[in-house]
Amino acid sequence: MLDHIPVVAGLAYAERVRRLPSRFTATLAAEPDNRFNLKAVAVLVDGDKVGYLPPELSRHYFDALKGGVPAECPGRHAPVAEQRDTGVMLLLDFTSLPIQPEE
């Protein structure tokens, strides 16, 4: 059960992340034209990109999402201690995600 998925977000997304409410709905979308990760999965909130799934996870969800059908899941801000220790600012809950990871 995946209920604490970190979102990889760089400085480019920091301001968007700070403006998010404490809890939100995230949309996952395949990003096949990403030049850094050929199996990138973007994380969007209200149409704004706020980061990506980590590469070790995105490769399992990319093919299910690349058909253009996005998936939604709940998200929240990471606890302050976790933000300090790991730099992770957002967490996603995949327990009710309508798609299954590919092996």
N, C-alpha and C positions, 0 to 999 in steps of 0.2 A: 504494500500500500504506500503510495507516494503522496505524502501530505505536507512536505516541507521542501519544495523544489526552489532552489535559489535562482534568481534572475541575474544574468550577467549584464550590468549596465555601466557604461563608461561615463566619463565626464560630460560627453555630449548629451546625455539623458538626465543628468543630475537635477536640473531645474524642474523638468517634467515629473520626475520621481518625487521631489519635495512637495509638489502641488497636489499629489494624489491624496484622497481621503485615506484614513487608516485601513479601511477595507474597500475592495473594489472588485469588479469583474474584469478579468483579463481575456483577451482573444489571442489565440495562437495561430500564426500563419506561416506557411513555408515561404522561404525567401531564396528561390533557386538561383538568382543572379548575384548573390552575395559573393564577393571576390575573396573573402577571408575564410569562409566555411561553406562548402558546396551543399551542405545539408543543414543550413541555418534555419532556425525557427524563431521568428520575431515574436515579441510579446507586445501587444498593443492594448491601450486602455482608451476608450472613447475615440478610437482611430489614430491616436498618437503613439508612436513607438517609444517604449520605455526601456527596452533592452532585448536580450535574447536568452533562450534556454542555453545552458552550458553545452558545449559541443558533444560531450560524452552522452548526453541525453537527447539532444536534437536529432542525432542520427537514427534513433529509435522511433521518432515521431514524424520525421520529415516526409517519408513516402505516404503516410496516411493523410497528411495535410496538403501535399502538393497538388491534389486534385482541385484545389481552390475552395474546398469547404473548410472554413475555419472552425476551431473548437473553442469553447469558453470554459473558464474555470475561475473559482474564487481566488483572490489574492489579498495580501495584506503587507504592511510594513514589517520588516524584521525587527525584533527587539533591539533596543539601543546597544546592549552589550554585544550582540552578534554583529551589529554594524561596525562597532569599534574593533572587534577581534578579527572579523573576516572580510569586512568591506561590503558584505551582502546587505542590500537595502530593502529588497522585496522578496517575498516568498509566495509560491503558488501551491494550491491544493489540487492534486490530480486525482483524488479519490473518486470523484464523480465524472471524470473526463470521459466524453462519449467515444473516444478512440482508444485503441489499445496499442501499446508499443510493439514494434517489430523487433525481433531478435537479430 
